[in-house]
Amino acid sequence: MTQTTPFIRLHANDDVLIARTQLVGGTLVENVAVKGLIPPGHKVAMRAIAQGQSVRRYNQIIGFASRDIAPGEHVHTHNLDMGPNKGDFERDYAFGADTKAPPARQQATFMGYKRSDGRVATRNYIGILSSVNCSATAARAIADHFSRQTNPSALAAFPNVDDVVALTHGTGCGMATDGLGMNILERTLAGYARHANFCGVLVVGLGCEANQLNTWLANSHLADGEALQTFNIQDTGGTRKTVEKGIALVQQMLVKANQAKREPCSAEHITIGLQCGGSDGYSGISANPALGVAVDILVAHGGTAILSETPEIYGAEHLLTRRAVSREVGEKLVSRIKWWEQYTALNGGEMNNNPSPGNKAGGLTTILEKSLGAVAKGGTSNLEAVYEYSEPVTAKGFVYMDTPGYDPVSATGQVAGGANMICFTTGRGSAYGCAPAPSLKLSTNTALWNKQQDDMDINCGEIVDGTSDIQAMGQRIFQMVLDAASGKATKSEQHGYGQSEFVPWQIGAVM
């Protein structure tokens, strides 16, 4: 890749090249004349491809020609699809074939909050959770009392507390009291109640909901105490009394929370949730592989990174199974892929419902193509474990969590699992934050960076421009992670993102 070429070749065996800038008709690309306009980030054919033949990018199959494609033609949704079998072709899982020896241990530090149980926090919040949507308004009213925007005096005496946030959701009733849907909700709320970035948590219920607080506490092996208080509107005597009680309890929690001080902590205590949203044709070229380098560096320091979004890694799962530390770990990932195939079919969809319209406008055509760039976020480290949605992540190193591709739902599961940072790549300009975990936004292209700097934390488009490379950018991302974990506010935090983006995975029948 050089700064002077108007195109990018990713692999010698690829059938397509990627436009670095808009290519006009007649432009020579490796001695092939371009036919018509090729937008930035989009693909141009380098050979004649017959209808039904596979098309390669990254030296991997990204789809099949839906009609004959001539050299120099724009390759996109009009002539490339998943093929007659909807992307179901033989893949060599080669479990563990690419595992490698652990890297030499490194010892970077950040300024974190050490909790009494040995965990380390990157932020110091008090949280108000709702057991059911019916108590969401009361939960938000409690948090609103402590708003730095509308009532700045409420937290003036507590400078070491980042914020008081309400994390509410749209479910908790109209569902079976047991089964997958309730299990996921209980597990997600428990993960947040235990999260190291919360010094104290209130959980507010209604009283008659399916998600009963006492049952949730018992099933989650939690109990009311100094740092966790639960109560409901019906037993408290209505909304006004509930809000007053919640405010009083938060006031008590603030005193202890304000005693927390940042101190040097090993980077092994950082757990990053990896996300990409609003992806484009550059995502798998710039931001995602650079984030992958940062992941490998974090793993070398004993930290953890969680790759997720199962519908978005579909078609590239064989690249992850090759890195699995055991056949059991690899097969667990494949089993989640098979579950998603059945799940989408049951709901009248298919795995290629993804990419989104914005992804396609940015140059991505099929999920097979999108997934190859998506897995690049996970670097090259061994795959240590596979978790179901919102399960506690206990392994160190690079791990996988099964989640939907919808970013708020996916990141909610990662944070419930213990992620205390989010790194989010975007080529279209996704706006996102994730309290209580700070979220860093990585721009895939310079045009987005120039247009939307208020939302972006770093410009990985320099890789596409030729002014930086993947390794150097990965080092910068890792340092940015350390800085954010030490308290430097991210762009999404500056805008106040994070409360509305709490979205537990709602699965199963709504009754």
Backbone torsions as a table, in degrees:
resi	resn	phi	psi	omega
1	MET	NA	124.9	177.8
2	THR	-127.3	161.3	-177.8
3	GLN	-69.7	-25.5	-172.0
4	THR	-84.8	-22.7	-177.6
5	THR	-78.9	138.9	178.1
6	PRO	-83.2	9.9	-177.6
7	PHE	-144.0	166.5	-179.4
8	ILE	-129.2	125.4	170.8
9	ARG	-102.6	125.5	-177.0
10	LEU	-91.9	-28.9	-179.1
11	HIS	-155.0	146.5	-177.2
12	ALA	-60.5	-28.6	-177.2
13	ASN	-90.7	2.0	-176.1
14	ASP	-68.2	145.6	176.0
15	ASP	-87.4	-12.4	-176.6
16	VAL	-132.5	154.1	168.7
17	LEU	-115.2	162.9	-176.8
18	ILE	-109.3	130.7	178.8
19	ALA	-71.0	122.7	176.0
20	ARG	-76.6	-38.8	173.3
21	THR	-130.9	174.2	178.7
22	GLN	-62.1	129.8	178.6
23	LEU	-103.1	128.8	179.2
24	VAL	-96.4	158.5	180.0
25	GLY	-55.0	135.9	-179.6
26	GLY	96.1	-17.2	178.2
27	THR	-60.7	134.0	177.7
28	LEU	-86.1	124.0	176.8
29	VAL	-121.3	106.3	-173.8
30	GLU	48.7	47.0	176.9
31	ASN	68.7	14.4	173.8
32	VAL	-109.7	127.9	-179.2
33	ALA	-79.9	127.1	179.4
34	VAL	-69.4	138.4	177.7
35	LYS	-105.8	107.3	-179.5
36	GLY	80.7	-170.2	-178.5
37	LEU	-85.7	136.1	174.1
38	ILE	-117.7	110.2	-178.3
39	PRO	-65.5	158.1	176.4
40	PRO	-56.8	137.1	179.4
41	GLY	85.2	-7.1	-178.3
42	HIS	-94.0	171.8	-171.0
43	LYS	-105.4	144.6	174.4
44	VAL	-125.3	134.8	-177.4
45	ALA	-72.7	139.4	179.2
46	MET	-104.5	-3.8	179.3
47	ARG	-152.5	167.4	172.8
48	ALA	-73.0	130.1	-178.4
49	ILE	-124.1	117.8	-177.7
50	ALA	-76.1	151.7	176.6
51	GLN	-52.9	132.6	179.6
52	GLY	92.8	-16.6	179.5
53	GLN	-74.9	149.6	176.0
54	SER	-73.2	154.2	177.8
55	VAL	-122.4	133.6	-175.4
56	ARG	-112.0	138.8	167.7
57	ARG	-138.1	144.9	-170.9
58	TYR	59.0	19.4	-172.3
59	ASN	60.0	29.8	176.6
60	GLN	-130.7	151.8	-179.9
61	ILE	-70.3	124.6	177.0
62	ILE	-110.6	0.4	178.6
63	GLY	155.4	-169.9	-177.0
64	PHE	-133.2	141.5	-178.8
65	ALA	-63.5	123.8	178.3
66	SER	-84.9	-10.3	171.6
67	ARG	-156.0	171.8	177.5
68	ASP	-61.4	136.7	179.4
69	ILE	-119.2	127.9	180.0
70	ALA	-90.0	154.0	174.6
71	PRO	-56.7	137.2	-179.9
72	GLY	89.5	-7.4	-178.6
73	GLU	-77.6	150.2	170.9
74	HIS	-66.9	126.2	179.2
75	VAL	-105.8	113.6	-177.4
76	HIS	-158.3	-156.0	-171.3
77	THR	-63.3	-21.9	-178.3
78	HIS	-76.9	-17.5	-177.6
79	ASN	-140.0	10.2	179.2
80	LEU	-137.4	130.2	176.5
81	ASP	-144.1	-168.7	-175.5
82	MET	-81.5	-5.0	-179.5
83	GLY	86.7	172.2	-175.0
84	PRO	-63.2	-24.3	-178.9
85	ASN	-99.5	16.2	176.5
86	LYS	55.3	38.6	177.2
87	GLY	85.8	1.1	-179.4
88	ASP	-86.6	85.6	176.1
89	PHE	-125.5	162.9	-174.1
90	GLU	-64.2	129.5	176.1
91	ARG	-122.0	142.1	178.2
92	ASP	-91.2	102.6	-177.8
93	TYR	-70.3	-29.9	173.0
94	ALA	41.0	55.5	-173.8
95	PHE	-50.1	121.4	174.5
96	GLY	76.4	5.3	-174.8
97	ALA	-64.2	-27.9	-175.5
98	ASP	-110.4	17.3	176.2
99	THR	-67.4	155.4	-176.5
100	LYS	-141.6	166.9	179.5
101	ALA	-64.1	147.3	178.5
102	PRO	-57.6	143.9	179.4
103	PRO	-71.0	160.1	174.8
104	ALA	-61.0	131.7	-175.4
105	ARG	-69.2	134.1	177.0
106	GLN	-116.2	168.6	-165.7
107	GLN	-134.5	45.8	176.1
108	ALA	-67.4	154.6	178.7
109	THR	-129.1	161.9	171.7
110	PHE	-140.0	169.9	-179.7
111	MET	-96.1	102.2	-176.8
112	GLY	-121.0	177.6	176.6
113	TYR	-101.9	117.7	177.8
114	LYS	-83.7	123.4	177.7
115	ARG	-90.6	162.2	-174.7
116	SER	-64.9	-23.4	-179.0
117	ASP	-91.0	8.2	177.3
118	GLY	96.1	-13.6	177.4
119	ARG	-75.3	163.8	-178.4
120	VAL	-127.3	134.5	-178.9
121	ALA	-103.8	150.5	173.4
122	THR	-98.7	-16.5	176.4
123	ARG	-139.6	164.8	-177.2
124	ASN	-129.3	89.6	-174.8
125	TYR	-110.9	161.7	159.4
126	ILE	-114.6	132.5	-175.3
127	GLY	-115.5	146.2	171.8
128	ILE	-119.8	114.3	179.6
129	LEU	-103.1	152.9	173.3
130	SER	-111.2	138.7	177.6
131	SER	-77.0	-22.6	-174.0
132	VAL	-152.3	156.9	179.8
133	ASN	-60.0	-29.1	-177.3
134	CYS	-63.2	-21.6	178.9
135	SER	-102.7	7.7	-176.4
136	ALA	-64.7	-42.2	-178.1
137	THR	-62.9	-42.3	177.5
138	ALA	-64.3	-41.9	178.6
139	ALA	-61.3	-44.4	179.9
140	ARG	-65.9	-36.4	179.8
141	ALA	-63.6	-37.5	177.0
142	ILE	-62.9	-48.3	-180.0
143	ALA	-64.7	-38.4	-178.2
144	ASP	-60.7	-30.1	178.1
145	HIS	-59.7	-28.5	-177.1
146	PHE	-102.6	15.7	-178.2
147	SER	-64.6	128.5	177.6
148	ARG	-68.9	-22.0	-179.2
149	GLN	-80.6	-45.3	-173.6
150	THR	-101.5	-19.9	179.8
151	ASN	-143.3	65.0	-172.2
152	PRO	-61.8	-22.8	-178.3
153	SER	-70.1	-21.2	-174.8
154	ALA	-63.7	-33.7	-179.8
155	LEU	-110.5	8.4	-176.3
156	ALA	-60.1	-32.4	-178.1
157	ALA	-87.3	4.0	-175.6
158	PHE	-128.5	67.3	-174.3
159	PRO	-65.7	-20.0	-178.5
160	ASN	-88.9	2.6	176.7
161	VAL	-100.6	124.8	-178.1
162	ASP	-68.8	-44.9	-177.9
163	ASP	-177.9	166.4	168.5
164	VAL	-112.1	120.3	-173.0
165	VAL	-125.2	144.4	174.2
166	ALA	-103.3	125.2	177.6
167	LEU	-115.1	102.0	-176.3
168	THR	-114.1	169.3	-174.3
169	HIS	-149.9	178.9	-171.2
170	GLY	-106.2	16.9	-175.5
171	THR	-135.6	-157.2	-179.2
172	GLY	109.4	-8.5	174.6
173	CYS	-150.9	178.5	-175.1
174	GLY	62.6	31.0	-176.8
175	MET	-147.1	160.7	177.6
176	ALA	-64.4	144.6	-179.2
177	THR	-77.5	-7.1	170.2
178	ASP	-142.2	173.9	-175.9
179	GLY	106.0	-178.1	-171.1
180	LEU	-61.9	-44.0	-177.8
181	GLY	-59.8	-48.5	179.4
182	MET	-68.4	-38.1	178.5
183	ASN	-59.1	-43.2	-179.8
184	ILE	-65.1	-44.7	179.8
185	LEU	-62.4	-46.9	179.4
186	GLU	-60.5	-44.9	-178.0
187	ARG	-64.3	-39.4	-178.7
188	THR	-67.4	-47.8	179.1
189	LEU	-62.4	-38.9	178.2
190	ALA	-64.4	-40.3	178.5
191	GLY	-61.4	-38.8	176.9
192	TYR	-73.1	-39.0	179.1
193	ALA	-61.3	-32.6	-179.2
194	ARG	-90.3	-8.1	-167.6
195	HIS	-59.6	136.5	-177.7
196	ALA	-60.9	-28.4	-178.6
197	ASN	-74.9	-7.0	172.9
198	PHE	-102.1	121.6	173.2
199	CYS	-81.9	-27.9	176.9
200	GLY	-150.1	149.6	-177.3
201	VAL	-139.3	134.1	166.8
202	LEU	-106.0	141.5	172.1
203	VAL	-121.6	118.7	-175.8
204	VAL	-107.4	126.7	177.3
205	GLY	-112.9	177.9	171.8
206	LEU	-91.7	-52.5	178.2
207	GLY	138.3	-38.1	-175.2
208	CYS	-107.9	7.0	-173.1
209	GLU	-71.5	163.3	175.6
210	ALA	-63.5	-39.5	180.0
211	ASN	-82.7	74.3	-179.0
212	GLN	-65.9	134.9	-176.6
213	LEU	-62.4	-42.2	-178.9
214	ASN	-64.5	-40.4	177.9
215	THR	-66.0	-43.5	178.1
216	TRP	-59.1	-44.8	179.2
217	LEU	-59.7	-46.2	-178.1
218	ALA	-65.1	-46.8	-178.2
219	ASN	-66.6	-26.9	-177.2
220	SER	-96.1	1.0	-178.5
221	HIS	56.4	44.9	177.3
222	LEU	-118.3	162.4	177.8
223	ALA	-148.6	149.3	174.7
224	ASP	-60.2	143.5	178.9
225	GLY	-170.5	-163.8	-176.8
226	GLU	-60.6	-38.7	-174.8
227	ALA	-96.8	-7.2	180.0
228	LEU	-139.1	119.0	179.4
229	GLN	-125.6	132.0	178.0
230	THR	-124.0	142.5	175.5
231	PHE	-164.0	166.9	-178.0
232	ASN	-131.4	162.5	-174.5
233	ILE	-66.1	-43.2	-175.0
234	GLN	-66.5	-40.5	179.1
235	ASP	-75.4	-29.0	-177.1
236	THR	-78.3	-24.1	177.9
237	GLY	108.8	24.0	175.7
238	GLY	112.7	177.3	-172.3
239	THR	-66.1	-48.4	-176.4
240	ARG	-59.4	-47.1	-179.7
241	LYS	-66.1	-34.7	178.2
242	THR	-64.2	-45.0	179.8
243	VAL	-64.3	-43.6	178.8
244	GLU	-61.4	-42.9	178.9
245	LYS	-64.0	-42.9	180.0
246	GLY	-62.0	-42.5	178.9
247	ILE	-62.0	-42.6	179.4
248	ALA	-63.3	-41.6	180.0
249	LEU	-67.0	-41.0	177.2
250	VAL	-62.5	-40.0	178.2
251	GLN	-56.6	-40.8	177.8
252	GLN	-66.0	-41.6	-179.1
253	MET	-67.0	-31.8	-177.6
254	LEU	-61.7	-34.4	-178.4
255	VAL	-60.8	-48.5	178.8
256	LYS	-69.2	-42.5	-178.2
257	ALA	-58.7	-35.4	-177.6
258	ASN	-72.1	-13.1	178.1
259	GLN	-77.1	-14.6	-178.8
260	ALA	-68.0	138.9	178.9
261	LYS	-129.8	141.2	174.0
262	ARG	-72.2	142.2	176.5
263	GLU	-149.3	162.4	-177.7
264	PRO	-60.8	132.3	-179.4
265	CYS	-137.5	149.4	178.6
266	SER	-66.9	143.5	176.4
267	ALA	-63.6	-11.2	176.6
268	GLU	-61.9	-17.6	-178.9
269	HIS	-88.7	2.2	177.5
270	ILE	-90.5	129.3	173.8
271	THR	-124.4	117.0	-176.5
272	ILE	-102.1	130.7	167.3
273	GLY	-89.7	126.0	-176.1
274	LEU	-96.0	127.0	-178.6
275	GLN	-135.4	149.4	166.2
276	CYS	-137.6	135.5	-178.6
277	GLY	-145.0	146.2	-174.2
278	GLY	59.8	45.8	-177.1
279	SER	-69.5	157.4	175.2
280	ASP	-137.3	-173.8	-177.7
281	GLY	-65.1	-15.3	179.3
282	TYR	-93.5	-13.9	-173.8
283	SER	-54.7	-45.5	-178.7
284	GLY	-79.2	-0.3	-179.3
285	ILE	-105.2	-35.2	-172.3
286	SER	-116.4	-81.3	-170.6
287	ALA	-63.3	-43.6	-176.2
288	ASN	-65.6	-50.5	177.7
289	PRO	-66.1	-31.5	176.4
290	ALA	-66.4	-41.4	174.6
291	LEU	-62.5	-35.8	175.8
292	GLY	-59.7	-38.8	175.6
293	VAL	-63.2	-43.8	177.9
294	ALA	-61.2	-37.6	177.2
295	VAL	-61.8	-46.5	179.1
296	ASP	-60.9	-38.0	177.6
297	ILE	-65.9	-44.3	179.0
298	LEU	-60.9	-43.0	178.8
299	VAL	-60.3	-38.8	177.8
300	ALA	-64.3	-22.8	176.8
301	HIS	-93.7	7.7	177.4
302	GLY	88.6	5.5	-178.4
303	GLY	-84.5	-175.5	-173.9
304	THR	-131.5	141.8	174.2
305	ALA	-131.3	136.3	-176.5
306	ILE	-113.2	112.9	171.6
307	LEU	-90.1	141.5	-177.5
308	SER	-144.9	-154.9	178.2
309	GLU	67.2	65.2	-173.6
310	THR	-55.2	-43.5	177.4
311	PRO	-61.9	-20.3	-178.6
312	GLU	-93.4	-8.2	172.9
313	ILE	-104.2	4.6	-178.5
314	TYR	-61.2	126.0	-177.1
315	GLY	99.8	-14.4	178.0
316	ALA	-119.7	8.2	-177.0
317	GLU	-62.0	-26.4	179.6
318	HIS	-66.2	-22.8	175.9
319	LEU	-73.7	-25.1	177.9
320	LEU	-85.9	-39.2	179.6
321	THR	-62.9	-28.6	177.6
322	ARG	-65.2	-21.9	-178.6
323	ARG	-100.6	2.0	-177.2
324	ALA	-68.5	136.9	-177.2
325	VAL	-72.8	-14.8	176.3
326	SER	-151.4	159.5	176.5
327	ARG	-61.5	-36.3	179.6
328	GLU	-58.8	-44.5	179.0
329	VAL	-63.2	-46.1	179.7
330	GLY	-62.2	-42.8	-178.8
331	GLU	-69.1	-30.2	176.6
332	LYS	-63.9	-39.2	176.7
333	LEU	-64.4	-45.3	179.7
334	VAL	-61.6	-38.1	179.8
335	SER	-63.9	-34.8	176.8
336	ARG	-69.0	-36.6	175.5
337	ILE	-60.8	-46.4	-179.6
338	LYS	-63.2	-38.5	177.5
339	TRP	-60.4	-42.1	-179.8
340	TRP	-66.7	-36.1	175.9
341	GLU	-60.0	-43.4	179.2
342	GLN	-69.1	-40.6	-177.9
343	TYR	-63.5	-46.1	179.5
344	THR	-67.1	-39.9	178.4
345	ALA	-62.9	-41.5	179.8
346	LEU	-60.1	-33.0	-178.0
347	ASN	-98.3	17.2	173.9
348	GLY	73.6	22.8	179.3
349	GLY	-118.9	-171.0	174.7
350	GLU	-146.4	163.4	-175.6
351	MET	-63.6	-24.0	179.7
352	ASN	-84.8	11.2	167.9
353	ASN	-57.6	-27.9	171.6
354	ASN	-98.0	134.0	17.1
355	PRO	-76.0	163.5	178.1
356	SER	-82.3	168.8	175.2
357	PRO	-55.3	-39.3	178.1
358	GLY	-65.9	-39.2	175.7
359	ASN	-58.7	-43.9	-177.7
360	LYS	-68.2	-39.4	176.5
361	ALA	-61.7	-29.5	179.4
362	GLY	-85.0	-1.1	173.9
363	GLY	117.0	-7.7	178.3
364	LEU	-85.9	142.9	-172.0
365	THR	-114.6	-50.2	-177.4
366	THR	-126.7	164.0	175.4
367	ILE	-65.5	-28.4	177.8
368	LEU	-62.1	-36.8	177.1
369	GLU	-74.5	-47.4	-177.8
370	LYS	-59.8	-40.1	-175.4
371	SER	-64.8	-34.2	-178.9
372	LEU	-64.5	-37.3	174.8
373	GLY	-74.0	-34.8	-177.8
374	ALA	-63.0	-42.4	-177.5
375	VAL	-69.5	-18.2	179.8
376	ALA	-61.8	-23.4	177.9
377	LYS	-60.9	-26.1	-175.2
378	GLY	-84.4	5.8	176.7
379	GLY	64.1	-144.9	-176.5
380	THR	-126.9	4.4	-177.2
381	SER	-69.4	160.5	178.2
382	ASN	-60.3	145.8	174.3
383	LEU	-86.8	109.2	-171.1
384	GLU	-85.4	-30.2	-175.1
385	ALA	-163.7	159.3	174.8
386	VAL	-126.0	129.8	-177.4
387	TYR	-119.5	151.1	169.3
388	GLU	-81.9	170.3	-172.0
389	TYR	-53.9	127.7	174.8
390	SER	64.0	10.2	173.7
391	GLU	-66.4	145.5	177.6
392	PRO	-60.7	127.9	178.2
393	VAL	-87.4	112.9	-177.3
394	THR	-107.9	-22.0	180.0
395	ALA	-75.9	150.6	171.9
396	LYS	-95.7	155.8	178.8
397	GLY	98.8	-155.7	-178.8
398	PHE	-87.4	125.6	-178.1
399	VAL	-134.3	169.0	178.4
400	TYR	-123.5	139.9	172.3
401	MET	-124.2	129.3	178.5
402	ASP	-72.7	117.9	177.0
403	THR	-144.8	162.3	167.1
404	PRO	-62.7	167.6	177.1
405	GLY	-80.4	-17.9	-179.9
406	TYR	-64.0	116.9	-165.2
407	ASP	-58.0	-47.6	-179.8
408	PRO	-59.9	-39.0	178.1
409	VAL	-67.6	-43.5	-178.4
410	SER	-63.4	-50.2	-178.3
411	ALA	-65.8	-34.1	176.3
412	THR	-58.4	-42.6	177.3
413	GLY	-63.9	-41.4	179.7
414	GLN	-63.6	-44.5	179.9
415	VAL	-66.6	-39.9	175.1
416	ALA	-58.6	-33.5	178.4
417	GLY	-76.3	-11.7	176.0
418	GLY	124.2	0.6	178.9
419	ALA	-61.0	128.7	176.9
420	ASN	-111.2	10.1	172.0
421	MET	-148.3	151.6	170.4
422	ILE	-125.3	134.1	170.4
423	CYS	-115.9	122.2	-167.4
424	PHE	-126.6	112.9	177.8
425	THR	-91.7	146.0	179.1
426	THR	-154.0	141.9	176.2
427	GLY	-111.2	-15.4	-178.1
428	ARG	-105.1	-16.2	176.1
429	GLY	107.6	41.1	179.2
430	SER	-59.9	139.5	176.1
431	ALA	-106.9	121.1	-171.8
432	TYR	-161.3	144.2	169.8
433	GLY	-147.2	169.1	-169.1
434	CYS	-153.3	71.3	176.8
435	ALA	-61.1	139.3	8.0
436	PRO	-93.1	9.1	-177.9
437	ALA	-96.4	123.7	177.4
438	PRO	-62.9	142.2	-175.9
439	SER	-117.5	125.0	177.1
440	LEU	-100.0	136.5	-178.1
441	LYS	-108.8	126.6	-177.0
442	LEU	-114.1	113.1	179.8
443	SER	-77.8	134.5	-178.7
444	THR	-84.8	-17.8	-175.5
445	ASN	-143.9	152.9	-174.8
446	THR	-70.1	-31.8	178.3
447	ALA	-59.1	-43.7	176.9
448	LEU	-64.5	-44.4	178.9
449	TRP	-56.6	-45.4	-179.0
450	ASN	-66.8	-32.0	-176.8
451	LYS	-84.4	-32.7	-167.6
452	GLN	-135.2	43.5	-178.8
453	GLN	-61.4	-25.7	179.8
454	ASP	-61.4	-22.3	-177.8
455	ASP	-107.1	-14.5	-173.1
456	MET	-102.7	141.8	-179.6
457	ASP	-98.1	-22.5	-179.9
458	ILE	-156.8	148.4	-178.8
459	ASN	-104.5	97.7	176.0
460	CYS	-79.7	-4.0	174.9
461	GLY	-62.3	-16.5	175.3
462	GLU	-58.3	-27.7	177.8
463	ILE	-66.8	-44.5	178.2
464	VAL	-65.1	-38.8	-180.0
465	ASP	-69.5	-19.0	-177.8
466	GLY	88.5	8.0	-179.0
467	THR	-94.4	-5.6	174.0
468	SER	-147.5	175.1	175.9
469	ASP	-130.5	171.9	-173.0
470	ILE	-62.0	-42.2	-177.3
471	GLN	-64.9	-47.1	-179.3
472	ALA	-64.2	-40.4	179.3
473	MET	-66.0	-37.9	177.3
474	GLY	-60.9	-40.5	176.2
475	GLN	-62.0	-42.2	179.0
476	ARG	-64.3	-39.5	179.0
477	ILE	-63.9	-43.8	179.4
478	PHE	-59.9	-43.2	178.3
479	GLN	-64.9	-38.0	177.8
480	MET	-63.0	-37.3	175.8
481	VAL	-62.1	-46.3	178.9
482	LEU	-60.9	-41.4	-179.3
483	ASP	-65.7	-44.6	179.7
484	ALA	-66.6	-40.6	178.0
485	ALA	-63.6	-25.9	179.6
486	SER	-84.8	-2.2	174.9
487	GLY	120.6	-8.6	178.5
488	LYS	-65.2	126.2	-176.3
489	ALA	-68.1	133.6	175.3
490	THR	-81.7	165.8	-179.9
491	LYS	-60.3	-41.2	-179.6
492	SER	-65.1	-35.4	176.4
493	GLU	-66.8	-39.0	178.4
494	GLN	-60.6	-32.3	179.7
495	HIS	-87.0	-7.3	179.1
496	GLY	84.1	17.3	175.5
497	TYR	-68.9	153.0	169.5
498	GLY	137.0	-29.7	-178.4
499	GLN	-83.7	-46.0	-177.8
500	SER	-72.3	-13.7	-175.8
501	GLU	-89.6	6.3	173.5
502	PHE	-79.3	107.7	-173.7
503	VAL	-137.5	87.7	174.9
504	PRO	-60.2	146.8	-179.2
505	TRP	-65.7	115.0	177.4
506	GLN	-94.2	112.1	-174.6
507	ILE	-129.7	149.0	178.8
508	GLY	94.1	179.5	-175.1
509	ALA	-70.8	137.8	170.1
510	VAL	-97.2	120.9	-167.4
511	MET	-114.4	NA	NA
